[in-house]
């Protein structure tokens, strides 16, 4: 275990010689990005977090109707019509051509 800048890091040094251990210690002291490692502190704490402070999930912002629907519902299972970038560009080109010929 190496304790540097207030943080603990576990590195297996069982089969390393002194020079390799010294390199790891220097690496940990200087930080992995070249900047010194600083411990991040959270200055706010609550024993009873509200629902809004919970983690984000894919269901966080779903419409409430999803809670009352019996699945597999065709309305919710239907995939939206797919518009690709190619079709959008073709439509834009057609629009521009119509404007050029009419104007």
Buried (B, 14 or more C-beta within 10 A) or exposed (E): EBEBEEEEEEEEBEEEEEEEEEEBBEBBEEEEEEEEBEEEEEEEEEEEEEEEEEEEEEEEEEEEEEEEEEEEEEEEEEEEEEEEEEEEEEEEEEEEEEEEEEE
